[in-house]
Amino acid sequence: MSVSTLDKPLSTSNTGMALPNTSRSDTAPSIRQNSANVSFAAQEQPAGPSFDQFTPLSTSARLAGNSQAGTQQTLPQMFMKMFEKFFAAWFSPQRPPVPEPCPCKPGKPDPQYGTKNNEELAQLLLDNFDAFKDPKSPSYITKQGLEAMASRPLTGDPDKDRNIHLAKELLKRPDLVDALDRHSTTGALDGLIDRQKIEMTIKGQSPFKYQSDKQLAAEMLKHFDELKGGFWSRTINIDDLKDLAGQKLTGDASKDNLIWLAREIIQRSEALKKMDNTRGLDDDGLISKKGLKKLSR
């Protein structure tokens, strides 16, 4: 009977490896014996990070690191709080009211007086006449006085600051100041504004009351053919202007415009005289087209 090669015992001499002994009695002494000879000394530099030379941080260094980390963590919170305060200041329903009157920015219309018409500004000047009157001539307000008031710095007193803003706005409207200054019969500008002139300007209904003499000359030149005598006439007769000024308003816009224009120029005797004596014979009572062209430039 032949013996299979699988049944042959393994020889330790051929492989050089000893089979482990599974006996419990031999295992324990072997572990105790081998543990005494274990060495953890590295034979070569292993791959990956090495902690052989790790030095613990000092207490002060750890505190500094924690402080820096805490600062980095609080920066986003600080920015968020600043952002919230900014929007709360501008969009909160409890936003503090804007002081009145609000300071006017350079080059911008006054938020309080810039939207008022000429009559409203004139009424404000009349209501505060005593604050603007000239100390040397208490019955008048002068242009120099308006300029002096407008040049004052804001004081924080609401009443005084309102007068300063009013003076600034009046100086922005020279046609209004001239209307307040203009004499009621001659149309002359003497630089003196009294209560009566202000009241007449407020109550005046003429659409031409804020126009200068130059503007009136241009308006008459525009309607020259309608104001001159007949078809063959080459001039405007002052007597015809006076007759037109004495007519009642008709309700017709174009006709009433001519009546208002005639009334306004007749009330300005000095301007009327210039129209009479420019590019024509002096005091002949006739206004030429060339004269109006010269006065309107």
C-alpha positions as MATLAB code, in Angstrom:
seq = 'MSVSTLDKPLSTSNTGMALPNTSRSDTAPSIRQNSANVSFAAQEQPAGPSFDQFTPLSTSARLAGNSQAGTQQTLPQMFMKMFEKFFAAWFSPQRPPVPEPCPCKPGKPDPQYGTKNNEELAQLLLDNFDAFKDPKSPSYITKQGLEAMASRPLTGDPDKDRNIHLAKELLKRPDLVDALDRHSTTGALDGLIDRQKIEMTIKGQSPFKYQSDKQLAAEMLKHFDELKGGFWSRTINIDDLKDLAGQKLTGDASKDNLIWLAREIIQRSEALKKMDNTRGLDDDGLISKKGLKKLSR';
ca = [
       0.000    0.000    0.000;
       1.456    3.320   -1.045;
       1.508    6.406    1.184;
       0.140    9.772   -0.143;
       2.449   12.712   -0.147;
      -0.204   14.758    1.608;
       0.177   12.537    4.645;
       3.866   13.240    5.033;
       4.874   15.366    8.035;
       6.322   18.828    7.282;
       9.960   19.252    7.966;
      11.044   22.388    9.817;
      14.502   22.178    8.430;
      13.379   22.769    4.866;
      11.288   25.923    5.451;
      13.241   27.480    8.305;
       9.945   28.412   10.029;
       8.786   26.992   13.354;
       5.157   26.036   13.716;
       3.406   27.761   16.533;
       2.651   25.719   19.573;
      -0.952   26.080   20.520;
      -0.419   24.672   23.951;
      -1.660   27.254   26.625;
       1.089   26.255   29.024;
       3.819   27.264   26.564;
       2.216   30.475   25.340;
       2.288   32.594   28.466;
       6.002   32.087   29.258;
       6.835   32.824   25.643;
       4.986   36.176   25.704;
       6.616   37.186   28.965;
      10.012   36.286   27.640;
       9.646   38.107   24.334;
       8.158   41.254   25.865;
      11.336   41.958   27.689;
      13.266   42.208   24.429;
      10.834   44.465   22.479;
      12.476   47.656   21.122;
      10.624   50.733   19.719;
      13.690   52.351   18.253;
      13.013   53.438   14.633;
      15.361   51.841   12.119;
      14.588   54.428    9.396;
      12.577   57.574    8.827;
       8.934   56.551    8.418;
       6.583   58.225    5.971;
       4.153   60.848    7.276;
       4.441   63.485   10.033;
       6.826   62.956   12.888;
       6.083   63.993   16.479;
       9.491   62.941   17.909;
      10.523   66.558   18.565;
       7.113   67.955   19.628;
       7.478   70.577   22.353;
       4.368   71.506   24.376;
       3.329   75.188   24.149;
       3.852   77.353   27.151;
       0.857   78.715   29.060;
       1.311   82.273   27.666;
       1.502   80.981   24.102;
      -1.685   78.981   24.554;
      -3.448   82.055   25.963;
      -2.260   84.209   23.039;
      -3.489   81.633   20.546;
      -6.862   81.408   22.252;
      -7.133   85.224   22.292;
      -6.378   85.464   18.564;
      -8.861   82.732   17.750;
     -11.490   84.491   19.839;
     -10.850   87.775   18.012;
     -11.212   86.072   14.629;
     -14.477   84.535   15.769;
     -15.883   87.884   17.011;
     -14.986   89.937   13.897;
     -17.968   88.685   11.845;
     -20.220   89.381   14.818;
     -18.834   92.929   15.123;
     -19.470   93.609   11.413;
     -23.005   92.250   11.689;
     -23.753   94.530   14.651;
     -22.381   97.568   12.784;
     -24.451   96.618    9.721;
     -27.594   96.281   11.834;
     -27.011   99.663   13.538;
     -26.505  101.353   10.157;
     -29.775  100.049    8.718;
     -31.618  100.673   11.964;
     -30.538  104.327   11.897;
     -31.845  104.869    8.357;
     -34.790  102.534    8.002;
     -36.132  102.269   11.521;
     -39.678  103.626   11.988;
     -38.355  105.424   15.076;
     -35.851  107.474   13.066;
     -35.366  110.920   14.695;
     -37.084  113.799   12.844;
     -35.079  116.022   10.519;
     -34.380  119.403   12.163;
     -36.428  122.279   10.764;
     -35.353  124.164    8.782;
     -33.060  121.625    7.107;
     -29.677  123.023    6.012;
     -29.555  123.555    2.290;
     -26.795  121.744    0.428;
     -24.635  123.848   -1.917;
     -26.118  124.007   -5.383;
     -29.394  122.462   -4.253;
     -32.774  124.215   -3.902;
     -33.805  125.015   -0.356;
     -36.108  122.164    0.802;
     -38.386  124.556    2.694;
     -38.402  127.763    0.642;
     -37.381  126.548   -2.817;
     -40.875  125.169   -3.486;
     -42.746  128.367   -2.490;
     -43.991  130.794   -5.115;
     -43.091  134.484   -5.223;
     -46.222  135.637   -3.406;
     -45.617  133.218   -0.540;
     -42.043  134.396   -0.136;
     -43.162  138.027   -0.238;
     -45.751  137.287    2.469;
     -43.072  135.698    4.667;
     -40.918  138.790    4.219;
     -43.850  141.008    5.187;
     -44.594  138.872    8.257;
     -40.975  139.167    9.401;
     -40.426  142.749    8.279;
     -38.962  143.890   11.599;
     -36.235  141.228   11.470;
     -35.069  142.530    8.060;
     -35.544  146.293    8.391;
     -32.529  148.561    8.073;
     -31.391  149.993   11.453;
     -30.598  153.314    9.779;
     -33.951  153.395    7.933;
     -36.414  151.380   10.048;
     -39.249  151.873    7.545;
     -37.404  150.026    4.778;
     -35.706  146.795    3.897;
     -32.688  147.286    1.657;
     -31.002  144.907   -0.754;
     -27.837  145.311    1.276;
     -29.782  144.198    4.341;
     -30.995  141.079    2.523;
     -27.441  140.271    1.478;
     -26.194  140.764    5.036;
     -28.890  138.460    6.406;
     -28.163  135.788    3.787;
     -24.434  135.829    4.614;
     -24.979  135.037    8.292;
     -24.089  131.537    9.540;
     -26.868  129.360   10.898;
     -27.288  129.817   14.641;
     -29.389  126.839   15.719;
     -32.235  129.187   16.647;
     -35.227  128.167   14.438;
     -36.595  131.703   14.005;
     -33.244  133.258   13.086;
     -32.318  130.394   10.783;
     -35.651  130.687    8.958;
     -34.930  134.343    8.218;
     -31.466  133.442    6.924;
     -32.902  130.800    4.588;
     -35.603  133.243    3.444;
     -32.995  135.890    2.576;
     -30.946  133.334    0.633;
     -33.983  132.269   -1.389;
     -35.014  135.876   -2.124;
     -31.564  136.640   -3.526;
     -31.927  133.641   -5.829;
     -34.934  135.428   -7.374;
     -33.727  138.887   -8.493;
     -36.933  139.483  -10.490;
     -38.945  139.121   -7.281;
     -36.649  141.472   -5.352;
     -36.905  144.044   -8.154;
     -40.704  143.757   -8.110;
     -40.686  144.410   -4.354;
     -38.354  147.360   -4.897;
     -40.106  148.853   -7.962;
     -41.951  152.145   -7.515;
     -45.670  151.766   -8.154;
     -45.955  154.667  -10.641;
     -42.525  155.229  -12.129;
     -41.212  151.670  -12.022;
     -37.893  152.996  -10.730;
     -35.669  150.833   -8.543;
     -34.341  152.780   -5.570;
     -33.189  149.836   -3.410;
     -35.780  150.549   -0.710;
     -38.546  148.067    0.065;
     -41.397  149.133    2.336;
     -44.513  147.370    3.545;
     -46.736  149.033    0.956;
     -44.611  147.806   -1.961;
     -44.655  144.272   -0.618;
     -48.438  144.319   -0.199;
     -48.964  145.707   -3.729;
     -46.730  142.994   -5.175;
     -48.615  140.261   -3.349;
     -52.034  141.564   -4.428;
     -50.996  142.507   -7.965;
     -52.629  140.335  -10.639;
     -50.525  141.362  -13.627;
     -48.742  138.403  -15.237;
     -45.901  140.794  -16.104;
     -45.226  142.175  -12.609;
     -42.043  140.105  -12.167;
     -40.617  140.965  -15.595;
     -37.805  143.449  -15.983;
     -37.939  146.448  -18.321;
     -35.831  144.509  -20.813;
     -38.265  141.605  -20.734;
     -41.212  143.947  -21.251;
     -39.497  145.461  -24.312;
     -39.025  141.952  -25.715;
     -42.690  141.153  -25.067;
     -43.820  144.331  -26.860;
     -41.537  143.487  -29.774;
     -43.142  140.062  -29.953;
     -46.629  141.633  -30.229;
     -45.542  144.696  -32.197;
     -47.961  144.180  -35.091;
     -50.888  143.831  -32.694;
     -49.960  146.969  -30.722;
     -49.094  149.355  -33.558;
     -51.724  151.620  -35.078;
     -52.996  150.490  -38.461;
     -51.767  148.326  -41.288;
     -49.565  151.068  -42.634;
     -48.271  152.206  -39.270;
     -44.633  151.514  -38.434;
     -44.732  152.581  -34.774;
     -46.687  152.030  -31.560;
     -48.527  155.111  -30.411;
     -48.327  155.682  -26.641;
     -51.858  157.122  -26.623;
     -53.121  153.872  -28.124;
     -51.301  151.979  -25.361;
     -53.043  154.090  -22.711;
     -56.441  153.421  -24.295;
     -55.711  149.707  -24.372;
     -54.614  149.742  -20.732;
     -57.914  151.332  -19.747;
     -60.014  148.598  -21.303;
     -61.745  145.937  -19.244;
     -60.651  142.354  -19.437;
     -62.639  140.407  -22.010;
     -62.065  136.790  -21.081;
     -60.188  136.233  -24.333;
     -56.679  135.092  -23.342;
     -54.794  136.735  -26.234;
     -56.688  140.039  -25.942;
     -56.358  140.152  -22.140;
     -52.625  139.475  -22.458;
     -52.250  142.651  -24.528;
     -54.314  144.634  -22.002;
     -52.107  143.441  -19.109;
     -48.988  144.260  -21.130;
     -50.215  147.789  -21.845;
     -51.126  148.342  -18.191;
     -47.732  147.192  -16.990;
     -45.742  149.397  -19.364;
     -47.901  152.465  -18.660;
     -47.243  152.031  -14.905;
     -43.488  152.190  -15.559;
     -43.114  155.763  -16.698;
     -39.318  155.616  -16.832;
     -39.284  152.540  -19.053;
     -41.978  154.051  -21.251;
     -39.923  157.206  -21.722;
     -36.901  155.153  -22.802;
     -39.039  153.366  -25.382;
     -40.308  156.716  -26.656;
     -36.855  158.251  -27.030;
     -34.848  155.319  -28.397;
     -34.269  155.307  -32.157;
     -36.757  158.111  -32.746;
     -37.550  161.726  -32.009;
     -37.588  162.586  -28.320;
     -40.984  162.779  -26.697;
     -42.898  162.267  -29.928;
     -45.117  159.675  -28.308;
     -44.082  156.943  -30.734;
     -42.242  153.670  -30.076;
     -40.284  152.219  -32.948;
     -39.476  148.602  -33.651;
     -35.763  149.376  -33.774;
     -35.960  151.035  -30.370;
     -37.610  147.961  -28.825;
     -34.951  145.713  -30.353;
     -32.230  147.813  -28.744;
     -33.907  147.897  -25.320;
     -34.595  144.146  -25.342;
     -30.945  143.185  -25.818;
];
